[in-house]
Amino acid sequence: MDQERKTDPQERDALLREILDDTGRAVGKPPQRPVVSHAAEESPVVSHAAPEKKIVSHAAEESSVVSHAAPELEPSPYPQDTDLPEPDWEIGSTQAFQTNTGGKHAAPVKTYSAAETAQLYEDLDGISQQEVTAVPKKKKTKKKKRKKSSVFSALIITFVVLVVSVLISALAMTFGRDVLGINNDTKTRIVNIPTGANTSEISEILKEEGIINHPKLFVFFAGRSDKDGNFTAGEHELRPDMAYETIFEELASPAMNEAGTVKIAFPEGITLREAADMLESTGVCDADDFIDFFNKDARYGYAYEAYLPSFVNEKFYAMEGYLFPDTYIFYEDMDVDLVCQKILENFNSKITPEYYERMQELDITLDQMLTLASMIQAEAGTVEQMSKISSVFWNRLNNPTEYPKLQSDPTTNYVEDVIKPNIKNADPKIFNTYDTYESNGLPPGAICNPGLDAIRAALYPADTDYYYFYSNLATRETYFSRTYEEHEAVMNRIQQTKPIVENGSKTTTTQVVFGVGTSLNTEPVTDEYGNPIEIEESMAAEEESGNEEE
């Protein structure tokens, strides 16, 4: 604003006079015009009165008529880069503007204080400044901002639409695959539906069995079908690649009834070869088909499968030890896949997380645990003996330098009774690895299928210092020794075999099983309960018992 007063004061004064005239007219007063005096000289002269009264007098040289023509301006005596002096309007303490109205009637003089005059200048400068403001530039900036905002909003909307579309597509694919049964797993599973189970409970069972993945979705669709509430209890054959509608129909159909069922009880210590022969003799499935499928293809996603050994070339039967001894109900001419599934599902349920934790504590694998348990199962005459027999094997395994071989007779029997008769090409190497009289430590695999008692004995052995035991499976007697001398004394005095007459004609022999090693200590021989026994008395008691039987 100061710059404008410096550079063009006359234009500013003229504009100020017009504003004052307009203001006077607006309030109904006659306009006040400054008295213009046209002197005879060619240029206007500004007269400065005494300091007490400064009146600007503009007189007309020849006429009293007011002339509004702009007088010629002389060049400013002040440099452009210095401040121009303020016009001297002050008369005493006020400023006066006089207007000559035709030379006849002078308009009343309106006086303004210095503050009012300064305010007028400021207002005038403000108007001028507003005129200088580049309004178009502001409008252009707003347009640019609006354009940027529109583009950004469009990008956000596009991104949100894409994300929502992807999520909807993913959910549709996931749920659609489950509803339509789009699955690479085509293995049939036998699912047992308990009596009184509702749809929600059935859906959870199906999820656990790997038939479906979304129980709530199953319940939703089941509720909108005509099969809901008509599902039958019992065993049903289902597959993961079945659509929901097919599952509804199967569950609503009669369960696999007991007609044509076969009940088989596999005893503890049975071998896979013996179990296969039982399945074939009862019409369930072919023995060779069972052996082949059980050892090579029986995989159902059960928890134990994560603990299977990756290298099984040295094993004769890869899955020997995994057939849990129990009573099973099969069906005549049953699919061998379903037979294996029934057996392995039972095995998987018996090996609890507690057992896996204990294996980790003992630093042994699932396969090693089953191998040791199978030896305990084959050696023990009673359940009570198992933990002590386990302690003998563990004591030897923990002292491999002094006791490198376990020397268990049932391992030798397995080679002779199972491996040699069923192997296609004789392999002395595999014969020796299974025979613990020939190889060190545990054999490469189980020699039978142990029960739960033998499994627990392998995981929780008794705390003893025994390294030898003698077991008579016919009489179910077991004697434990701490040294080889004790053990040898027992073997020298007790008959290892003797004839027993049954029904007056049939004769059999008792089987003696024992562990053998070397030691320099001498300790008394004990029975299965750790009590010292007299060898002479034991032999006499056995002879007396034999005489009574004869």
Disulfide bonds with the S-S distance in Angstrom:
none
